[in-house]
Amino acid sequence: MADIQLSIAVDHVDHVRDFVDGRIRASGIEVVFCDVGSSQARFRMRNFLEFDVSEAAFGGHVSAVSRGTQKYTAIPVFPSRVFRHSSFYVRERGSVKTPADLKGKRVGLPAWSQTSCIFAKGLMAHEWGVDLASVEWLQAAVYEPGREEHARVDIPSGVRCRPEPQKSLTEMLASGEIDCAMTAIPPKNFGDGVVRLFPDYRPVEEEYYRKTGIFPIMHVMAVRNDVLERHPWVALALYKAFDEAKNRCLSRLHDPKRSAYPIAWNHDTVRRLTGLFGEDLWPYGVKANHTTLDAFLQYAFEQGVCQRRLKPEEIFPREVQVSRRT
């Protein structure tokens, strides 16, 4: 039986490289990789379902799943993961010096449903005791005015969040119209009167992981529903290929005979990370990520991104979850 052909759009990062380059094959699938970059892949998949398989934003996806409107299905492969203490930018001479100072302040964010913001708001509510209803929220683009909310959200009762289509977060932070910008990318004026709330964020994030076991997931790999309806076995085949590519990447990192990346102290960094995360520095699958997934779904429900409280097992196909590696 001939292989089926699938188009896949994903950032060509090292943990997918061997799959992209053809060193690893997904059983039964002839792959056509589309090098469009992560942002374009997510935009074109969300709006046009342009690819058979694509990197997708986790926040928008779970919002759609909770409402039964999703047009693609996620597999537990996570190309992008980032801790979010580093996402809080404040005015150097402003009144926000500690997380507790965010109470009663004006905070800007690119989108209420943006994955990074869901995790960051979860930090505020669950780790720092900041009631989200005590904050005045403004939604705007980071650099240029005009960003809109992409996913459907139901802002919780008592929470104030208004769009600001005429200004950017960078502008409003500079003028003092907001006290903090919550964003995955630095404002343009970062370093010019704008600093991070946690300038030395890595030890804070490491301690957060030790305490909670949460390693935030930003993106998932998503397969169009019509593809899985015709070929349900595709989910597991893709999962295995992505997982093997990631494992080969980790093997390169752990190999003391090579410099996997052109940075000093590469092996010492890997040794330190292994002490924190274990041998698998970047786990895929549901079981290995259950704590992170469950926390994210709780945050998304509390914040009105999800219409109902989802369970991790609801958002991934059964075929993948029964794999021994998930």
N, C-alpha and C positions, 0 to 999 in steps of 0.2 A: 504494500500500500504506500503510495507516494506521501511524502511529508507535506503538511499544510504550510503555507507561507504566512507569516505574521510580521507586521511592522512594529518596531519597538522604539520609543523615544525615551531616552534616559541620559542624564549627565554622564560623560565618559570618565568617571572617577575610578580610582585604582581598584576599588572593591567590586566593580563590574567589568573591569578591563578584559579579563580572559574570556568572558562571554561575548563581549563586543567584538573582540579580535578573532573570534572563531576557534580559540584553543579549547573551549568548552562548547558542546552542543546540547541543546534541549531536545530530548528524544522525541522524534516525530515532527519536529518543527524546523522549517527553513526560515531563518530570521533575516529581516532587513532592518538594520539599525538606522535610525534617523538622527543625525547629529544636529539638533536644533537648540540645544541648551535646555536646562531645567525649567526656566521661567516660560519659555515659548512652548515647551512640551505641555506644561500644566495648563497654560492659557488655551492652547489649541485643542487639548483633550476636553477640557471643561466646556468650551463653547461650541466645538464642532465635531467632537468624537473623531478626530482626524486619524488617530492611530489605533491599531488593534490593542496595543499594550503601551502604557505610558506612566511616567512618574506623575504622581498626583498629590495635591495638598491634603493632609490628613483631616484638617478641620472641616473643609468643605465637603469632604466625602462622608464623614460621619453625620453631618447635618442632613445630607440627602438620604442616607440609610435610615435615619430615625423617622423620616417623613415618607419613606417608600418611593422616592423619586430618583434613586441612583440609576445611572445608565451604564455604570461599570462596577466591577467587583474588585476589591483589594485582595492582594495576597500578602502574607506577612514578611515582605522584603522591604527593608527600610534604607533607602539610599542616603537620606539626610537625617542626622540626629544632632541636636545642639542644646546644651544647657542654657537656661534663659536668665540667670542672674545678670548676665552681661548686657541684657536688652534694655536696661533702665538708664536713660540719659537725663541729666538734670543741669540746671544752671549753676555754674561754679560758685557764684555769690548768692544763690537762691536759698530758700528756706528748707529745702528737702536735703537732709544730711543722712538720715537713716530710713529704713523701710517704714517705720512707724510714722514718719513725717508725711507719708503719702495720704494719710487720713485727711479728708476734707479738702484735698488739693484738686487742681485741674490737670488731668493726664490725657495726653494725646496718643492715638494709636492708628495704624493704617487701616485696620478692619477689625470689627468685633469678633469675626469668625476666623481671623488669621490664626494658623496653628500656633505660631510662636506666642501670640498674644493670649491664647487660651491657656497655655502653660504658664505664662507670666502672671496672668490674673489668678491662676490657681495658686501660685506662690504667695501672692498678696493675701488671699483669703485663708489659705490653709496653713501657711508657714509664718506669716507675719501678723495675722489677726487684723488685717485691714478690710473692713466691710466695703464691698464694691459699691454699695449704695451711698457711701459717704463721699465718694469721688465724683467730680464732674468730668465726664468723658467727652472728648472731642475726636471725631473720626476724620482723618485727612491723609493725603499722601505724604511721604517723607520728604521728597524733594520738590515736586511740582504739584500744584493744586489739581483736584479733579478726580481723585480715586473714589470709586464706589464700592459698597459692600457687595461681594460676589455671591455669597451663600445666603440662604434665607435664615434669619434669626428672629427670635422673639425675646427682646430685651426684658429681663425680669422686672416685675413691678417694683417701683421705688428706685430703680437705677436710671440715671440720667445720662443719655448718650446722644449727642446730636452731630450730624455731619457738618463739616466746614469746607465746602467745595471751593472757596475762593482763596484759601491759604494753605500752605504746607506746614508740616510739623516743624521743619527747620525754621521757618519764619516765626511761627508762634512761640517756639522755645527761645529764640533770640529776643523777641519783643517782651517776653514775660507773660504772654497770654496763656501759656500753659506752664506748669511747674515741672513737668516731667514728660518725656517722650518715650513711649514703650515701642521699640522697633528692633527688628532683626538686623537692620543695617544702620550704621551710624549716621546721624544728621550731618549735613554738609559743614556745619559749624562745630563739629566735634573737635575739641582741642583749642577752640577759640572762644573761651567763656563757657563751654559746655563740656561736662565730664561725665563719666559713668558713676552711678550710685555706688557701685562696687568697683573701684579702680583695679584692685587686685582680686579679680573674680574667681580665678581658678581654685584656690584653696577653699573658698566659700562653696563653690559648686561641688568640689570633691567631698566636703563634709556633708552637704545635702544628699549626695548619692549614698554615702555610708549610712546616713540616718534613714532615708526613705526607700532606697533601691530603685528610684525613678531615674531613668536615662531618657530624656525627652525625644520623642519621634516626631520629625517634621513632615516627611514624605513617605508615601507607600508606593508600591507598584500596583497598577490597576489594569484590569483586563475588561474589554467591552463585554457587556452581558450577552450580546448576540453571539460572540465568539464562544463563550462558555456554554451557551445553550446548545450549540452544534457540537462542541468538542470539550466536554467537561474535564477530560484528562489533562487539558492544557495547563490548568492551574498548578498541578503538582509537578509537571514537567518543567515549567518555568521556575517554580520555587527551587527545585533541585539544582538547576543550572546557575541561578543567581547565588545560591548558597555555596556551591562549589567554587564559584569565582571569588566570593568573599573569603572563603577558607584558604584559597591559594594566595590571596593578598596577605592574609595574616601570616601565612608561612614565610612569605618574603620578609615581612616585618620582624619576625622572630629569628630569622637567620642571621647569626652574628658575622657571617662571612661576606655579607653584602650591605651596601647602603641603599635601602629601598627608596629613600627620599633624600634629596640633596640638602639636608640640614644637619648641623652638628648635634652630637649626643642623641642621635636617632635611637640607638639600642638602649641607652639609659632611659629614654622616655618610654619606650615599649616596656621595659622592665618595671618602671613605676606604674604604668597603666595596668599591667598584668596583676600587680599587687592589689589594685583597686577593683578591677572588673573580673579578674580571672583570665584564663587562657583565651577565651572567646571575647575579644574586646568589643565586638559589634554584633551581638546576637540577632538572628532572625527567628521567626517562628512565634507562635502564640504562647506556649508554656514558658519559654525563657523570658518573655516580655510581659507576662500577665500583670505584674504590679504596675508597670508604666502604662499599659493599655487601660487598665481599670481606673487608674487615677485620671487619665486624660478624659475618659468617657464620663466620669463623675463631674469634672470641671465643665465639660461641654454641656452637660445637662443643666447644671446649676446656673450657667451663664446664658441659657436660652439658645445655644447653638443647636443642640439636639432637642427634639420635641419630646423624647422619652429617654429614660435611662437605659442605654444599651449595655450589653455584656460583650466582652472581647470575642467570645465565640460566635456572636451574631454577625460580625463584620468580615469574616473570612470564610471561604468555602470549606465545606466539610472534608472534601478530598485532600486538602492541604493539612488540616488539623489532625488527621489520622496518621500522617507521616510520622515515623518514629523520631524525626529530627526536630519536630515542632513542639 
